[in-house]
Amino acid sequence: ESGNRGGNTASIAVDLLEFDQGMDKARKLHIKCITNMKAFWRYPARKNFRSHSVEDMMQRLDDWTLSIRAAQKEYAYLLEKYNNSPNLLHAYASFCDTVLNDERQAMQKRSEATKNDKEE
């Protein structure tokens, strides 16, 4: 029985490590999305913006889009595996607000997080 308990503890430790690494990756991708979004919107505001700069602006838009996809993919994986984690739900709600501009989804995830906070 004690061997089984040790295996269970190891499994929990591995799961916790995977969760922490996934959250760290999601946070970094979230920040990258915001950075790319700012870079995109700052570009046309430049005083020396010229028509040949459109290609550069389109590259910034591509960077922004790719970073959103990467963050969504990481959050989707985490939400599938750890869908009851209040920390994850709050982080994803923030992503929905700041990056996706999806207030409805953000409110839903915050509500789920609050519910899960009370259950723990």
Secondary structure as a PSIPRED ss2 file (coil, helix, strand):
# PSIPRED VFORMAT (PSIPRED V4.0)

   1 E C   1.000  0.000  0.000
   2 S H   0.000  1.000  0.000
   3 G H   0.000  1.000  0.000
   4 N H   0.000  1.000  0.000
   5 R H   0.000  1.000  0.000
   6 G H   0.000  1.000  0.000
   7 G H   0.000  1.000  0.000
   8 N H   0.000  1.000  0.000
   9 T H   0.000  1.000  0.000
  10 A H   0.000  1.000  0.000
  11 S H   0.000  1.000  0.000
  12 I H   0.000  1.000  0.000
  13 A H   0.000  1.000  0.000
  14 V H   0.000  1.000  0.000
  15 D H   0.000  1.000  0.000
  16 L H   0.000  1.000  0.000
  17 L H   0.000  1.000  0.000
  18 E H   0.000  1.000  0.000
  19 F H   0.000  1.000  0.000
  20 D H   0.000  1.000  0.000
  21 Q H   0.000  1.000  0.000
  22 G H   0.000  1.000  0.000
  23 M H   0.000  1.000  0.000
  24 D H   0.000  1.000  0.000
  25 K H   0.000  1.000  0.000
  26 A H   0.000  1.000  0.000
  27 R H   0.000  1.000  0.000
  28 K H   0.000  1.000  0.000
  29 L H   0.000  1.000  0.000
  30 H H   0.000  1.000  0.000
  31 I H   0.000  1.000  0.000
  32 K H   0.000  1.000  0.000
  33 C H   0.000  1.000  0.000
  34 I H   0.000  1.000  0.000
  35 T H   0.000  1.000  0.000
  36 N H   0.000  1.000  0.000
  37 M H   0.000  1.000  0.000
  38 K H   0.000  1.000  0.000
  39 A H   0.000  1.000  0.000
  40 F H   0.000  1.000  0.000
  41 W H   0.000  1.000  0.000
  42 R H   0.000  1.000  0.000
  43 Y H   0.000  1.000  0.000
  44 P H   0.000  1.000  0.000
  45 A H   0.000  1.000  0.000
  46 R C   1.000  0.000  0.000
  47 K C   1.000  0.000  0.000
  48 N C   1.000  0.000  0.000
  49 F C   1.000  0.000  0.000
  50 R C   1.000  0.000  0.000
  51 S H   0.000  1.000  0.000
  52 H H   0.000  1.000  0.000
  53 S H   0.000  1.000  0.000
  54 V H   0.000  1.000  0.000
  55 E H   0.000  1.000  0.000
  56 D H   0.000  1.000  0.000
  57 M H   0.000  1.000  0.000
  58 M H   0.000  1.000  0.000
  59 Q H   0.000  1.000  0.000
  60 R H   0.000  1.000  0.000
  61 L H   0.000  1.000  0.000
  62 D H   0.000  1.000  0.000
  63 D H   0.000  1.000  0.000
  64 W H   0.000  1.000  0.000
  65 T H   0.000  1.000  0.000
  66 L H   0.000  1.000  0.000
  67 S H   0.000  1.000  0.000
  68 I H   0.000  1.000  0.000
  69 R H   0.000  1.000  0.000
  70 A H   0.000  1.000  0.000
  71 A H   0.000  1.000  0.000
  72 Q H   0.000  1.000  0.000
  73 K H   0.000  1.000  0.000
  74 E H   0.000  1.000  0.000
  75 Y H   0.000  1.000  0.000
  76 A H   0.000  1.000  0.000
  77 Y H   0.000  1.000  0.000
  78 L H   0.000  1.000  0.000
  79 L H   0.000  1.000  0.000
  80 E H   0.000  1.000  0.000
  81 K H   0.000  1.000  0.000
  82 Y C   1.000  0.000  0.000
  83 N C   1.000  0.000  0.000
  84 N C   1.000  0.000  0.000
  85 S C   1.000  0.000  0.000
  86 P H   0.000  1.000  0.000
  87 N H   0.000  1.000  0.000
  88 L H   0.000  1.000  0.000
  89 L H   0.000  1.000  0.000
  90 H H   0.000  1.000  0.000
  91 A H   0.000  1.000  0.000
  92 Y H   0.000  1.000  0.000
  93 A H   0.000  1.000  0.000
  94 S H   0.000  1.000  0.000
  95 F H   0.000  1.000  0.000
  96 C H   0.000  1.000  0.000
  97 D H   0.000  1.000  0.000
  98 T H   0.000  1.000  0.000
  99 V H   0.000  1.000  0.000
 100 L H   0.000  1.000  0.000
 101 N C   1.000  0.000  0.000
 102 D C   1.000  0.000  0.000
 103 E H   0.000  1.000  0.000
 104 R H   0.000  1.000  0.000
 105 Q H   0.000  1.000  0.000
 106 A H   0.000  1.000  0.000
 107 M H   0.000  1.000  0.000
 108 Q H   0.000  1.000  0.000
 109 K H   0.000  1.000  0.000
 110 R H   0.000  1.000  0.000
 111 S H   0.000  1.000  0.000
 112 E H   0.000  1.000  0.000
 113 A H   0.000  1.000  0.000
 114 T H   0.000  1.000  0.000
 115 K H   0.000  1.000  0.000
 116 N H   0.000  1.000  0.000
 117 D H   0.000  1.000  0.000
 118 K H   0.000  1.000  0.000
 119 E H   0.000  1.000  0.000
 120 E C   1.000  0.000  0.000
